[in-house]
């Protein structure tokens, strides 16, 4: 398929700036009260529901697979030495604990050179030096901090804010976003992009799932910037994306393989979970333990081996996330569903509404 086949007009007002059912006067919102479009793959039927109704589509011993990655406050604002120019620094991953080395993106990139120092926080409490230029925007920073590593991380994160994607959120980041932009089951730190499909799960909904006997398991895929960046080729077979770290334990494999063997439904919560499942599946269709990196890029046509249902948000045009959804639900049906979403005032983006795709 071609990139241009995933183009559609998305008005800016359709992109959610706050979580669904958010009350700006109280700051209260209910994660599971967003709209949920249910798409039936076999019949093409589309239903309009509320997310808390999701358990009506699943039975006892069906399995939900979550991505338990935890987002950290990755966006920092610093000032360049001498000029004082304001620089956005986006932390990607820690390269070396002892040397305090971080892989980062900087904006504007043209102003930053090797040897430049950046100052962060009140009274320039944190200082970093640029020691490498890895890409047109990427840099390696060495933070000049003498204390213990945990103390350093705490001080660094205190300077950061929630890494809301600029493609989705146009307002200023608020302190509350570090909680909003995090699933309630987040555990393993390392993501700079939240698995947004999981943001709709509330503690109350998880308890109702438990009462109904729906099983859950969690893998880890640390979502990076690669799957949010623009594709610059028309032929999707030529697109290359950056790798992301992922872990699938024996416990996850046992849960998924058991559900498959007993013909229970397996629901992937989000496109990151779906990519991780497809990365760790063996040629015989069973899951295998995986601890490493994946750059798996899924687009139509694609034969899925593990999950038979998917929860996803409504994604941006031309995005790799939309391509995963279209591959799973079928290109024509999903593009029709997206048009239906626009006509029925569904909200798009990381804080937007949800889609459930079932057989």
TORLOMAR-522786 format. One record per residue (C-alpha): x, y, z; residue number from 1. Coordinates in Angstrom, 1 decimal. Each point is the difference from the previous one (the first is absolute). Example, Ala and Ser with C-alpha at 12.3 -4.5 7.8 and 13.67 -1.06 7.14 Angstrom:
BEGIN
<u:12.3 | v:-4.5 | w:7.8 | num:1>
<u:1.4 | v:3.4 | w:-0.7 | num:2>
***
This chain:
BEGIN
<u:0.0 | v:0.0 | w:0.0 | num:1>
<u:0.9 | v:3.6 | w:-0.5 | num:2>
<u:0.4 | v:2.8 | w:2.6 | num:3>
<u:-2.5 | v:2.2 | w:-1.8 | num:4>
<u:-2.7 | v:-2.6 | w:0.6 | num:5>
<u:0.0 | v:0.9 | w:3.7 | num:6>
<u:-0.7 | v:3.7 | w:-0.6 | num:7>
<u:-3.2 | v:1.6 | w:1.2 | num:8>
<u:-1.1 | v:3.4 | w:1.2 | num:9>
<u:0.1 | v:0.3 | w:3.8 | num:10>
<u:-1.2 | v:3.4 | w:1.3 | num:11>
<u:2.0 | v:1.2 | w:2.9 | num:12>
<u:-3.1 | v:0.3 | w:2.2 | num:13>
<u:-0.4 | v:-3.8 | w:-0.2 | num:14>
<u:3.2 | v:-0.6 | w:1.8 | num:15>
<u:-0.5 | v:-0.3 | w:3.8 | num:16>
<u:2.0 | v:2.4 | w:2.1 | num:17>
<u:-1.2 | v:-1.5 | w:3.3 | num:18>
<u:-1.1 | v:-3.5 | w:1.0 | num:19>
<u:-3.6 | v:-0.9 | w:-0.8 | num:20>
<u:-2.6 | v:1.2 | w:2.5 | num:21>
<u:2.5 | v:2.4 | w:1.5 | num:22>
<u:-1.5 | v:2.8 | w:2.1 | num:23>
<u:2.4 | v:3.0 | w:-0.1 | num:24>
<u:-1.7 | v:1.6 | w:3.0 | num:25>
<u:0.7 | v:-3.0 | w:2.3 | num:26>
<u:2.8 | v:-1.8 | w:-1.8 | num:27>
<u:-2.0 | v:-3.2 | w:0.4 | num:28>
<u:-0.5 | v:-2.5 | w:-2.9 | num:29>
<u:-1.0 | v:-3.6 | w:-0.3 | num:30>
<u:2.4 | v:-2.0 | w:-2.2 | num:31>
<u:-2.6 | v:-2.6 | w:-1.1 | num:32>
<u:-2.8 | v:2.5 | w:-0.9 | num:33>
<u:1.4 | v:0.8 | w:-3.5 | num:34>
<u:-1.8 | v:-1.0 | w:-3.1 | num:35>
<u:0.8 | v:-3.4 | w:-1.4 | num:36>
<u:-0.6 | v:-1.0 | w:-3.6 | num:37>
<u:-0.4 | v:-3.8 | w:-0.4 | num:38>
<u:1.0 | v:-1.3 | w:-3.4 | num:39>
<u:-1.0 | v:-3.5 | w:-1.0 | num:40>
<u:2.5 | v:-1.4 | w:-2.6 | num:41>
<u:-2.2 | v:-2.8 | w:-1.4 | num:42>
<u:-3.2 | v:2.0 | w:-0.5 | num:43>
<u:1.2 | v:3.5 | w:-0.3 | num:44>
<u:-2.5 | v:1.1 | w:2.7 | num:45>
<u:1.0 | v:3.1 | w:2.0 | num:46>
<u:-1.4 | v:0.7 | w:3.5 | num:47>
<u:0.2 | v:3.1 | w:2.1 | num:48>
<u:0.6 | v:-0.8 | w:3.6 | num:49>
<u:1.8 | v:1.3 | w:3.1 | num:50>
<u:3.4 | v:-1.5 | w:1.0 | num:51>
<u:-1.2 | v:-1.5 | w:3.3 | num:52>
<u:-2.3 | v:-2.2 | w:-2.1 | num:53>
<u:3.1 | v:-1.8 | w:-1.4 | num:54>
<u:-0.4 | v:-3.0 | w:2.3 | num:55>
<u:-3.4 | v:-0.9 | w:-1.7 | num:56>
<u:2.1 | v:-1.2 | w:-3.0 | num:57>
<u:2.1 | v:-2.4 | w:2.0 | num:58>
<u:-0.6 | v:-3.1 | w:2.1 | num:59>
<u:1.6 | v:-1.8 | w:2.9 | num:60>
<u:3.6 | v:-1.2 | w:-0.8 | num:61>
<u:0.3 | v:2.4 | w:-2.9 | num:62>
<u:3.4 | v:1.8 | w:0.2 | num:63>
<u:0.9 | v:3.6 | w:-0.1 | num:64>
<u:3.7 | v:0.8 | w:-0.7 | num:65>
<u:1.3 | v:3.3 | w:1.2 | num:66>
<u:3.2 | v:2.0 | w:-0.5 | num:67>
<u:1.2 | v:1.0 | w:3.5 | num:68>
<u:2.6 | v:2.4 | w:-1.1 | num:69>
<u:0.3 | v:3.2 | w:2.1 | num:70>
<u:0.4 | v:3.5 | w:-1.5 | num:71>
<u:2.6 | v:2.2 | w:1.7 | num:72>
<u:0.1 | v:3.9 | w:-0.1 | num:73>
<u:2.1 | v:0.1 | w:-3.1 | num:74>
<u:-0.4 | v:3.6 | w:-1.2 | num:75>
<u:2.3 | v:2.6 | w:1.5 | num:76>
<u:0.7 | v:3.7 | w:-0.7 | num:77>
<u:3.5 | v:1.3 | w:0.2 | num:78>
<u:2.0 | v:3.0 | w:-0.9 | num:79>
<u:3.1 | v:0.1 | w:-2.1 | num:80>
<u:3.2 | v:1.4 | w:1.5 | num:81>
<u:0.9 | v:3.6 | w:-0.8 | num:82>
<u:-3.0 | v:0.7 | w:-2.3 | num:83>
<u:-2.6 | v:-1.3 | w:2.4 | num:84>
<u:-2.0 | v:-1.4 | w:-2.9 | num:85>
<u:-3.0 | v:-2.1 | w:1.1 | num:86>
<u:0.5 | v:-3.6 | w:-1.1 | num:87>
<u:-2.4 | v:-2.9 | w:0.2 | num:88>
<u:1.7 | v:-3.2 | w:1.1 | num:89>
<u:-1.9 | v:-3.3 | w:-0.4 | num:90>
<u:1.5 | v:-2.9 | w:1.9 | num:91>
<u:-0.1 | v:-3.2 | w:-1.9 | num:92>
<u:2.0 | v:-2.6 | w:2.0 | num:93>
<u:2.8 | v:-0.2 | w:2.5 | num:94>
<u:3.2 | v:-1.3 | w:-1.7 | num:95>
<u:2.3 | v:-0.2 | w:3.0 | num:96>
<u:-0.9 | v:0.4 | w:3.7 | num:97>
<u:3.5 | v:0.6 | w:1.3 | num:98>
<u:0.9 | v:2.7 | w:-2.6 | num:99>
<u:-3.6 | v:1.5 | w:0.1 | num:100>
<u:-0.3 | v:-0.4 | w:-3.8 | num:101>
<u:-3.3 | v:0.5 | w:-1.7 | num:102>
<u:-1.2 | v:-0.3 | w:-3.5 | num:103>
<u:-2.2 | v:3.0 | w:-0.7 | num:104>
<u:-1.7 | v:2.1 | w:-2.7 | num:105>
<u:0.5 | v:3.8 | w:0.0 | num:106>
<u:-2.0 | v:2.7 | w:-1.5 | num:107>
<u:1.1 | v:2.3 | w:-1.7 | num:108>
<u:2.7 | v:-2.4 | w:-1.0 | num:109>
<u:2.0 | v:2.5 | w:-2.1 | num:110>
<u:1.0 | v:1.9 | w:3.1 | num:111>
<u:1.6 | v:-2.9 | w:1.8 | num:112>
<u:3.6 | v:-1.1 | w:-0.7 | num:113>
<u:2.4 | v:-2.4 | w:1.7 | num:114>
<u:1.5 | v:1.6 | w:3.1 | num:115>
<u:-3.0 | v:2.3 | w:0.7 | num:116>
<u:-1.3 | v:0.1 | w:3.5 | num:117>
<u:-3.7 | v:0.1 | w:0.9 | num:118>
<u:-1.3 | v:1.2 | w:3.3 | num:119>
<u:-3.3 | v:-1.3 | w:1.6 | num:120>
<u:-2.2 | v:1.1 | w:2.9 | num:121>
<u:0.0 | v:2.8 | w:2.5 | num:122>
<u:3.5 | v:1.4 | w:0.5 | num:123>
<u:1.3 | v:-2.3 | w:-2.7 | num:124>
<u:-0.3 | v:-3.0 | w:2.4 | num:125>
<u:0.9 | v:-2.5 | w:-2.7 | num:126>
<u:2.6 | v:0.3 | w:-2.6 | num:127>
<u:0.6 | v:-2.2 | w:-3.1 | num:128>
<u:2.7 | v:0.0 | w:-2.7 | num:129>
<u:-0.6 | v:-1.1 | w:-3.6 | num:130>
<u:2.6 | v:-2.7 | w:-0.8 | num:131>
<u:-1.3 | v:-1.5 | w:-3.3 | num:132>
<u:-2.2 | v:0.8 | w:-2.9 | num:133>
<u:-1.7 | v:-3.3 | w:-1.1 | num:134>
<u:-2.6 | v:1.2 | w:-2.5 | num:135>
<u:-1.3 | v:3.3 | w:-1.4 | num:136>
<u:-2.0 | v:0.5 | w:3.2 | num:137>
<u:1.4 | v:-2.6 | w:2.4 | num:138>
<u:2.8 | v:0.7 | w:2.5 | num:139>
<u:1.7 | v:-1.7 | w:2.9 | num:140>
<u:0.1 | v:2.0 | w:3.2 | num:141>
<u:2.2 | v:-0.5 | w:3.0 | num:142>
<u:-1.6 | v:1.3 | w:3.1 | num:143>
<u:2.5 | v:1.5 | w:2.5 | num:144>
<u:-1.3 | v:-1.4 | w:3.3 | num:145>
<u:2.2 | v:-1.4 | w:2.8 | num:146>
<u:-2.7 | v:-1.6 | w:2.2 | num:147>
<u:-1.3 | v:-3.6 | w:0.1 | num:148>
<u:-1.8 | v:-1.2 | w:-3.1 | num:149>
<u:-3.4 | v:-0.2 | w:1.6 | num:150>
<u:0.4 | v:3.5 | w:1.3 | num:151>
<u:1.0 | v:1.2 | w:-3.4 | num:152>
<u:-3.0 | v:-1.7 | w:-1.7 | num:153>
<u:-2.4 | v:1.6 | w:2.6 | num:154>
<u:1.5 | v:3.4 | w:-0.6 | num:155>
<u:-0.1 | v:-0.4 | w:-3.8 | num:156>
<u:-3.6 | v:-1.2 | w:0.0 | num:157>
<u:-1.0 | v:2.9 | w:2.3 | num:158>
<u:1.0 | v:2.3 | w:-2.8 | num:159>
<u:-2.0 | v:-1.8 | w:-2.7 | num:160>
<u:-3.6 | v:0.0 | w:-1.1 | num:161>
<u:-2.4 | v:-2.6 | w:-1.6 | num:162>
<u:1.2 | v:-0.8 | w:-3.6 | num:163>
<u:-3.3 | v:0.8 | w:-1.6 | num:164>
<u:0.2 | v:-0.5 | w:-3.8 | num:165>
<u:0.1 | v:3.3 | w:-1.8 | num:166>
<u:-2.0 | v:-1.6 | w:-2.9 | num:167>
<u:-2.9 | v:-0.5 | w:2.4 | num:168>
<u:0.2 | v:2.6 | w:2.7 | num:169>
<u:0.2 | v:3.7 | w:-0.9 | num:170>
<u:-0.5 | v:1.6 | w:3.4 | num:171>
<u:2.6 | v:0.5 | w:2.7 | num:172>
<u:0.9 | v:-3.1 | w:2.0 | num:173>
<u:-1.5 | v:0.1 | w:3.5 | num:174>
<u:1.3 | v:-1.6 | w:3.2 | num:175>
<u:-3.0 | v:-2.4 | w:0.1 | num:176>
<u:1.0 | v:-1.4 | w:-3.4 | num:177>
<u:2.7 | v:-2.2 | w:1.5 | num:178>
<u:-2.8 | v:-2.0 | w:1.7 | num:179>
<u:-2.6 | v:0.3 | w:-2.8 | num:180>
<u:2.6 | v:-1.1 | w:-2.6 | num:181>
<u:0.6 | v:-3.3 | w:1.8 | num:182>
<u:-1.9 | v:-3.3 | w:0.3 | num:183>
<u:-1.1 | v:-1.0 | w:3.4 | num:184>
<u:2.0 | v:-3.3 | w:-0.3 | num:185>
<u:3.2 | v:1.6 | w:-1.2 | num:186>
<u:3.0 | v:-1.7 | w:1.7 | num:187>
<u:3.2 | v:-0.2 | w:-2.0 | num:188>
<u:1.5 | v:3.4 | w:-0.8 | num:189>
<u:1.4 | v:0.8 | w:-3.4 | num:190>
<u:-2.7 | v:1.4 | w:-2.4 | num:191>
<u:-0.1 | v:3.5 | w:-1.4 | num:192>
<u:-3.3 | v:-0.7 | w:-1.8 | num:193>
<u:-2.9 | v:-1.4 | w:2.1 | num:194>
<u:-1.9 | v:-3.1 | w:-1.2 | num:195>
<u:-3.1 | v:2.2 | w:-0.5 | num:196>
<u:-2.6 | v:-2.9 | w:-0.4 | num:197>
<u:0.8 | v:-0.9 | w:3.6 | num:198>
<u:-0.9 | v:3.5 | w:1.4 | num:199>
<u:-3.7 | v:-1.0 | w:-0.1 | num:200>
<u:0.3 | v:-2.7 | w:2.6 | num:201>
<u:-1.1 | v:1.1 | w:3.5 | num:202>
<u:0.4 | v:-1.9 | w:3.3 | num:203>
<u:-3.7 | v:-0.5 | w:0.0 | num:204>
<u:0.0 | v:-1.6 | w:-3.4 | num:205>
<u:2.9 | v:-2.2 | w:0.8 | num:206>
<u:-1.9 | v:-1.2 | w:3.1 | num:207>
<u:-3.1 | v:-0.8 | w:-2.1 | num:208>
<u:2.3 | v:-2.0 | w:-2.4 | num:209>
<u:1.3 | v:-1.9 | w:2.9 | num:210>
<u:-3.5 | v:-0.8 | w:1.3 | num:211>
<u:-1.0 | v:-1.2 | w:-3.4 | num:212>
<u:3.0 | v:-2.3 | w:-0.2 | num:213>
<u:1.8 | v:1.7 | w:-2.9 | num:214>
<u:3.7 | v:-0.8 | w:0.3 | num:215>
<u:2.8 | v:2.6 | w:-0.5 | num:216>
<u:3.7 | v:-0.1 | w:-0.6 | num:217>
<u:2.6 | v:2.7 | w:-0.7 | num:218>
<u:3.0 | v:0.3 | w:-2.3 | num:219>
<u:2.3 | v:3.0 | w:-0.3 | num:220>
<u:0.8 | v:2.0 | w:-3.0 | num:221>
<u:1.6 | v:3.4 | w:0.6 | num:222>
<u:-1.6 | v:2.2 | w:-2.6 | num:223>
<u:2.3 | v:2.4 | w:-1.7 | num:224>
<u:-0.2 | v:2.9 | w:-2.4 | num:225>
<u:0.5 | v:-2.2 | w:-3.1 | num:226>
<u:-3.7 | v:-0.9 | w:-0.5 | num:227>
<u:-1.1 | v:3.6 | w:0.4 | num:228>
<u:2.3 | v:1.5 | w:-2.6 | num:229>
<u:-0.9 | v:0.7 | w:-3.6 | num:230>
<u:0.4 | v:-2.6 | w:-2.7 | num:231>
<u:2.0 | v:1.5 | w:-2.9 | num:232>
<u:-0.5 | v:-2.8 | w:-2.6 | num:233>
<u:-3.1 | v:-0.8 | w:-2.1 | num:234>
<u:0.8 | v:-3.7 | w:-0.2 | num:235>
<u:-0.6 | v:-1.3 | w:3.5 | num:236>
<u:2.3 | v:-3.0 | w:-0.6 | num:237>
<u:2.9 | v:2.4 | w:0.0 | num:238>
<u:-0.8 | v:1.7 | w:3.3 | num:239>
<u:2.5 | v:-0.7 | w:2.9 | num:240>
<u:-0.8 | v:0.8 | w:3.6 | num:241>
<u:2.1 | v:0.3 | w:3.1 | num:242>
<u:0.2 | v:-3.0 | w:2.4 | num:243>
<u:-1.8 | v:-0.1 | w:3.3 | num:244>
<u:0.9 | v:-2.1 | w:3.1 | num:245>
<u:-2.5 | v:-2.7 | w:0.9 | num:246>
<u:-0.3 | v:-2.9 | w:2.5 | num:247>
<u:-2.4 | v:-3.0 | w:-0.2 | num:248>
<u:0.3 | v:-2.3 | w:3.0 | num:249>
<u:-0.7 | v:-3.7 | w:0.3 | num:250>
<u:-3.1 | v:1.0 | w:2.0 | num:251>
<u:-1.4 | v:1.9 | w:-2.9 | num:252>
<u:0.8 | v:-2.8 | w:-2.4 | num:253>
<u:-1.8 | v:-2.5 | w:2.2 | num:254>
<u:-3.1 | v:2.1 | w:0.3 | num:255>
<u:-0.2 | v:0.7 | w:-3.7 | num:256>
<u:0.8 | v:-3.5 | w:-1.1 | num:257>
<u:-2.6 | v:-1.4 | w:2.4 | num:258>
<u:-2.7 | v:2.4 | w:-1.2 | num:259>
<u:0.8 | v:-1.0 | w:-3.6 | num:260>
<u:-0.1 | v:-3.7 | w:0.8 | num:261>
<u:-3.4 | v:0.3 | w:1.6 | num:262>
<u:-1.4 | v:2.2 | w:-2.7 | num:263>
<u:-0.6 | v:3.1 | w:2.2 | num:264>
<u:0.0 | v:3.5 | w:-1.4 | num:265>
<u:3.3 | v:1.9 | w:0.3 | num:266>
<u:-0.2 | v:3.7 | w:0.0 | num:267>
<u:3.1 | v:2.2 | w:-0.6 | num:268>
<u:-0.3 | v:3.3 | w:1.8 | num:269>
<u:1.5 | v:2.4 | w:-2.4 | num:270>
<u:2.2 | v:-0.1 | w:-3.1 | num:271>
<u:3.2 | v:-0.3 | w:2.1 | num:272>
<u:-1.3 | v:-3.2 | w:1.6 | num:273>
<u:-1.0 | v:-1.3 | w:-3.4 | num:274>
<u:3.5 | v:0.6 | w:-1.5 | num:275>
<u:1.6 | v:-1.6 | w:3.0 | num:276>
<u:-2.2 | v:-3.1 | w:-0.3 | num:277>
<u:0.8 | v:-0.3 | w:-3.7 | num:278>
<u:3.7 | v:0.4 | w:0.8 | num:279>
<u:0.1 | v:-2.7 | w:2.6 | num:280>
<u:-2.1 | v:-2.6 | w:-1.8 | num:281>
<u:1.8 | v:-3.1 | w:-1.4 | num:282>
<u:-0.7 | v:-1.6 | w:-3.3 | num:283>
<u:-2.3 | v:-2.6 | w:1.6 | num:284>
<u:-2.3 | v:2.8 | w:1.3 | num:285>
<u:1.1 | v:-0.2 | w:3.6 | num:286>
<u:1.6 | v:2.8 | w:2.1 | num:287>
<u:3.6 | v:-0.3 | w:1.0 | num:288>
<u:2.0 | v:1.9 | w:2.6 | num:289>
<u:1.5 | v:3.2 | w:-1.4 | num:290>
<u:2.4 | v:2.6 | w:1.5 | num:291>
<u:1.5 | v:2.3 | w:-2.5 | num:292>
<u:-1.0 | v:2.6 | w:-2.7 | num:293>
<u:-2.6 | v:0.1 | w:-2.7 | num:294>
<u:-0.5 | v:2.3 | w:-3.0 | num:295>
<u:-3.0 | v:-2.0 | w:-1.3 | num:296>
<u:-2.1 | v:2.1 | w:-2.4 | num:297>
<u:-3.5 | v:-1.3 | w:-0.7 | num:298>
<u:-2.1 | v:1.2 | w:-2.9 | num:299>
<u:-2.6 | v:-1.6 | w:-2.3 | num:300>
<u:-0.1 | v:-2.7 | w:-1.1 | num:301>
<u:1.3 | v:-1.9 | w:3.0 | num:302>
<u:-1.0 | v:-3.4 | w:1.5 | num:303>
<u:-0.2 | v:0.2 | w:3.8 | num:304>
<u:0.9 | v:-3.0 | w:2.1 | num:305>
<u:-1.1 | v:0.7 | w:3.6 | num:306>
<u:-2.7 | v:2.5 | w:0.9 | num:307>
<u:-3.5 | v:-0.2 | w:-1.5 | num:308>
<u:-1.2 | v:3.4 | w:1.4 | num:309>
<u:1.6 | v:3.4 | w:0.4 | num:310>
<u:-0.6 | v:3.2 | w:2.1 | num:311>
<u:1.4 | v:3.1 | w:-1.6 | num:312>
<u:-0.5 | v:3.8 | w:0.0 | num:313>
<u:-0.8 | v:1.9 | w:-3.2 | num:314>
<u:3.3 | v:1.0 | w:-1.5 | num:315>
<u:1.4 | v:2.7 | w:-2.3 | num:316>
<u:-0.1 | v:-0.3 | w:-3.8 | num:317>
<u:3.2 | v:-1.5 | w:-1.5 | num:318>
<u:1.0 | v:-1.4 | w:3.3 | num:319>
<u:1.6 | v:-3.5 | w:0.5 | num:320>
<u:-2.6 | v:-0.5 | w:2.9 | num:321>
<u:-2.8 | v:0.4 | w:-2.5 | num:322>
<u:1.7 | v:-2.6 | w:-2.2 | num:323>
<u:0.1 | v:-2.6 | w:2.7 | num:324>
<u:-3.7 | v:0.5 | w:0.7 | num:325>
<u:-0.8 | v:-0.2 | w:-3.8 | num:326>
<u:2.1 | v:-3.1 | w:-0.3 | num:327>
<u:-2.0 | v:-1.7 | w:2.8 | num:328>
<u:-3.5 | v:1.2 | w:-0.8 | num:329>
<u:0.3 | v:0.1 | w:-3.8 | num:330>
<u:0.9 | v:3.2 | w:-1.9 | num:331>
<u:-3.4 | v:0.7 | w:-1.5 | num:332>
<u:-1.9 | v:-0.6 | w:3.2 | num:333>
<u:2.3 | v:2.0 | w:2.2 | num:334>
<u:0.1 | v:3.0 | w:-2.3 | num:335>
<u:-3.8 | v:-0.1 | w:-0.1 | num:336>
<u:0.0 | v:-0.2 | w:3.8 | num:337>
<u:2.2 | v:3.1 | w:0.2 | num:338>
<u:-2.3 | v:1.9 | w:-2.3 | num:339>
<u:-2.9 | v:-1.1 | w:2.2 | num:340>
<u:1.9 | v:1.2 | w:3.1 | num:341>
<u:0.5 | v:3.4 | w:-1.6 | num:342>
<u:-3.7 | v:0.3 | w:-0.7 | num:343>
<u:-1.0 | v:-1.1 | w:3.5 | num:344>
<u:2.3 | v:2.4 | w:1.9 | num:345>
<u:2.5 | v:-2.6 | w:1.3 | num:346>
<u:3.2 | v:1.5 | w:1.3 | num:347>
<u:3.4 | v:-0.9 | w:-1.4 | num:348>
<u:3.5 | v:-0.2 | w:1.5 | num:349>
<u:1.5 | v:-1.2 | w:3.2 | num:350>
<u:-2.7 | v:1.5 | w:2.1 | num:351>
<u:-2.8 | v:-0.9 | w:-2.4 | num:352>
<u:-2.6 | v:-2.7 | w:-0.2 | num:353>
<u:0.4 | v:-3.8 | w:-0.5 | num:354>
<u:-0.6 | v:-2.6 | w:-2.6 | num:355>
<u:-0.6 | v:-3.7 | w:0.7 | num:356>
<u:0.5 | v:-2.3 | w:-3.0 | num:357>
<u:-1.5 | v:-3.5 | w:0.4 | num:358>
<u:-0.7 | v:-2.9 | w:-2.3 | num:359>
***
